[in-house]
Amino acid sequence: MSMRTALRRSRTSTVAVATALACGLTLAGCGSDGGGDALWYSGFGGTYELSVKKALFDPYAAKAGVEVKIDKNGSNVTQLNEIIKSGRQSPDVVDTETATLAQFMSKGMLKPLDKSKLDVTDVADQSLINEYSVPWYQFSRNLYWNTKTFPDGGPSTWADVWDLAKYPGKRSFPDRPIGTLEVALLASGVPKDKLYPLDVDRAFQWLDKIKSNSIFINQADTAIAQGNVVAGLYTLGRLLDLQKGGASVKYNWTGAPVSVQSLTISKNAANPGKALEVIQRSLSAESQQAILDSLRYTPTVKSVLDKLTPEQRADLPGTEETNKDSFYVDGTWWAQHYDEVVKRWQTWINS
């Protein structure tokens, strides 16, 4: 599935640490305080937060003289939906990936972007722009393996990852069904262009085969670096950080789930004008290059894309070079089935 097709299917600074801690880093806590002139960004925390602060929010805050408050609930669809339904203030800027963007849109949780105040002419693929979002960058989760455990070459396909006899050792996968169900289906023999609609029963049957030999954890850096897990699915940026830190890990692009990241404005935002300014700045060549440099994810604007070398393009998500091996997450399918699949996932994980 092409990026254009996948995204079309989804259509229809300074940080106030004390304030964030007082809010308990929750949407509800910050929402009850009121936002005033501060910009409220809902993201994901950790090293990602440090990267986007440096690339986008710190420069914006310094130039605009605006305080930026940050929480870690960008992907908490249920919580944000409850806040919006209650009429309380919601974050100004919400960081979304393909699947969560589709959920926010389907539930009516976002403000339409005022395109008259937004210059998107530098966006390489205009078909990725919809009423509520413009593409910020692309990222992937990739198949990885430990090179000390497998010095002669590790698992190179998802079927290999499921082959515990040939490639023994513990696996790791994110504690989320998005992406994990897809690679289980790839392991079972489903072609990547036939993944959707997902055969959920089949995916769980295949996950059952390696459940006892796997951990499901969103932050697997330590387990991977220490060799406690030897293969699995993990975010590309973190794999690159692990390599830089000396970890014995390699990755490839076979069956890598790819998503498009977007900054959006939630429905009850107190400062939609400032949010739009941040979205505009996120599309600047300076900000896009900073994201590429810090997170190693793919820019979406021509002014940066056109400067990439063939070597860079061959190791970035969403390029012509890697699209032949990877696939795009279908946000529309996940928006329609997310609640039921997550409920089943949680039951399965805890069983």
Secondary structure as the mmCIF struct_conf table of DSSP 4:
data_model
#
loop_
_struct_conf.conf_type_id
_struct_conf.id
_struct_conf.beg_label_comp_id
_struct_conf.beg_label_asym_id
_struct_conf.beg_label_seq_id
_struct_conf.end_label_comp_id
_struct_conf.end_label_asym_id
_struct_conf.end_label_seq_id
HELX_RH_AL_P HELX_RH_AL_P1 MET A 3 ARG A 9
TURN_TY1_P TURN_TY1_P1 SER A 10 SER A 10
STRN STRN1 VAL A 15 VAL A 15
HELX_RH_AL_P HELX_RH_AL_P2 VAL A 17 ALA A 22
TURN_TY1_P TURN_TY1_P2 CYS A 23 LEU A 25
HELX_RH_AL_P HELX_RH_AL_P3 LEU A 27 ASP A 33
TURN_TY1_P TURN_TY1_P3 GLY A 36 ASP A 37
BEND BEND1 ALA A 38 ALA A 38
STRN STRN2 LEU A 39 SER A 42
HELX_RH_AL_P HELX_RH_AL_P4 GLY A 46 VAL A 52
HELX_RH_PI_P HELX_RH_PI_P1 LYS A 53 PHE A 57
HELX_RH_AL_P HELX_RH_AL_P5 ASP A 58 ALA A 64
TURN_TY1_P TURN_TY1_P4 GLY A 65 GLY A 65
STRN STRN3 VAL A 68 ASP A 71
BEND BEND2 LYS A 72 LYS A 72
TURN_TY1_P TURN_TY1_P5 GLY A 74 SER A 75
HELX_RH_AL_P HELX_RH_AL_P6 VAL A 77 SER A 86
TURN_TY1_P TURN_TY1_P6 GLY A 87 GLY A 87
STRN STRN4 SER A 90 SER A 90
BEND BEND3 ASP A 92 ASP A 92
STRN STRN5 VAL A 93 THR A 96
HELX_RH_AL_P HELX_RH_AL_P7 THR A 98 SER A 106
TURN_TY1_P TURN_TY1_P7 LYS A 107 GLY A 108
STRN STRN6 LEU A 110 LEU A 110
HELX_LH_PP_P HELX_LH_PP_P1 LYS A 111 LEU A 113
HELX_RH_3T_P HELX_RH_3T_P1 LYS A 115 LYS A 117
TURN_TY1_P TURN_TY1_P8 THR A 121 ASP A 122
STRN STRN7 VAL A 123 VAL A 123
BEND BEND4 ALA A 124 ALA A 124
HELX_RH_3T_P HELX_RH_3T_P2 GLN A 126 LEU A 128
BEND BEND5 GLU A 131 TYR A 132
STRN STRN8 PRO A 135 ASN A 146
TURN_TY1_P TURN_TY1_P9 THR A 147 THR A 149
TURN_TY1_P TURN_TY1_P10 PRO A 151 ASP A 152
BEND BEND6 THR A 157 THR A 157
HELX_RH_AL_P HELX_RH_AL_P8 TRP A 158 VAL A 161
TURN_TY1_P TURN_TY1_P11 TRP A 162 TRP A 162
TURN_TY1_P TURN_TY1_P12 LEU A 164 LYS A 166
BEND BEND7 TYR A 167 TYR A 167
BEND BEND8 GLY A 169 GLY A 169
STRN STRN9 ARG A 171 PHE A 173
BEND BEND9 ASP A 175 PRO A 177
TURN_TY1_P TURN_TY1_P13 ILE A 178 GLY A 179
HELX_RH_AL_P HELX_RH_AL_P9 THR A 180 SER A 188
TURN_TY1_P TURN_TY1_P14 GLY A 189 GLY A 189
HELX_RH_3T_P HELX_RH_3T_P3 LYS A 192 LYS A 194
HELX_LH_PP_P HELX_LH_PP_P2 TYR A 196 TYR A 196
BEND BEND10 PRO A 197 PRO A 197
HELX_LH_PP_P HELX_LH_PP_P3 LEU A 198 LEU A 198
HELX_RH_AL_P HELX_RH_AL_P10 VAL A 200 ILE A 210
HELX_RH_3T_P HELX_RH_3T_P4 LYS A 211 ASN A 213
STRN STRN10 SER A 214 PHE A 216
BEND BEND11 ASN A 218 ASN A 218
HELX_RH_AL_P HELX_RH_AL_P11 ASP A 221 ALA A 225
TURN_TY1_P TURN_TY1_P15 GLN A 226 GLY A 227
BEND BEND12 ASN A 228 ASN A 228
STRN STRN11 ALA A 231 THR A 235
HELX_RH_AL_P HELX_RH_AL_P12 LEU A 236 LYS A 244
TURN_TY1_P TURN_TY1_P16 GLY A 245 GLY A 246
STRN STRN12 VAL A 249 ASN A 252
TURN_TY1_P TURN_TY1_P17 THR A 254 GLY A 255
STRN STRN13 PRO A 257 THR A 264
STRN STRN14 SER A 266 SER A 266
TURN_TY1_P TURN_TY1_P18 LYS A 267 ASN A 268
STRN STRN15 ALA A 269 ALA A 269
BEND BEND13 ALA A 270 ALA A 270
HELX_RH_AL_P HELX_RH_AL_P13 PRO A 272 SER A 282
TURN_TY1_P TURN_TY1_P19 LEU A 283 LEU A 283
BEND BEND14 SER A 284 SER A 284
HELX_RH_AL_P HELX_RH_AL_P14 ALA A 285 LEU A 295
STRN STRN16 THR A 298 PRO A 299
STRN STRN17 VAL A 301 VAL A 301
HELX_RH_AL_P HELX_RH_AL_P15 LYS A 302 LEU A 305
TURN_TY1_P TURN_TY1_P20 ASP A 306 LYS A 307
HELX_RH_AL_P HELX_RH_AL_P16 PRO A 310 ARG A 313
TURN_TY1_P TURN_TY1_P21 ALA A 314 ASP A 315
BEND BEND15 LEU A 316 LEU A 316
TURN_TY1_P TURN_TY1_P22 PRO A 317 GLY A 318
BEND BEND16 THR A 319 THR A 319
HELX_RH_AL_P HELX_RH_AL_P17 GLU A 320 ASN A 323
TURN_TY1_P TURN_TY1_P23 LYS A 324 ASP A 325
STRN STRN18 PHE A 327 TYR A 328
HELX_RH_AL_P HELX_RH_AL_P18 GLY A 331 ILE A 349
TURN_TY1_P TURN_TY1_P24 ASN A 350 ASN A 350
#
